[in-house]
Amino acid sequence: MRIVIVDDAAVERAIFARIAVTLGHEIAGEAADVTAGAHLAREHRPNLIVLDGRLPGAGLDAIELLLAAAPDAHVAVIASVSELDLVRAARARGASAALLRPLLASQVAQVLDELSVENGG
């Protein structure tokens, strides 16, 4: 699976990237804001865009912007366990999945496996 990560926290991007690469996935690009993320999504046409659900200045509108840039991609939103309302709202806006902090390899593997099946591979 080809993945673009959009998160203002470099540590969060690095944690997700390390887990995803270990699981055999490709990180097509990383961005700290939605504008750069949309550019990467248009350029690389990822299967998955991982988005910080609390990305400063973006809100949940970022989901629609990223899906417009890469219409065939799934979006997985990163949120805290205490932000289940955010997860529900993100799904209503088009997110396919949620990853809950702290990011654990087992959780990331499960979400990536589920989305890989949906992508036919």
JOCORHU-V545635 format. One line per field, one symbol per residue. ss: DSSP state (H for helix, E for strand, - for the rest). psi: psi as a letter, one per 30 degrees, with the letter a starting at -180 (. if undefined). A space follows every 50 residues. Layout:
ss->???
psi->???
This chain:
ss->-EEEEE---HHHHHHHHHHHHH---EEEEEE--HHHHHHHHHHH---EEE EE--------HHHHHHHHH----EEEEEEEHHHHHHHHHHHH----EEEE E---HHHHHHHHHHHHHH---
psi->kkkkkjkfjeeeeeeeeeeeeegglkjflkkfleeeeeeeeeefilfkkk kjfhkkgeaffeeeeeeeeiffllkkkkllefhfeeeeeeefffkflkkk kkkkeeeeeeeeeeeeeegg.
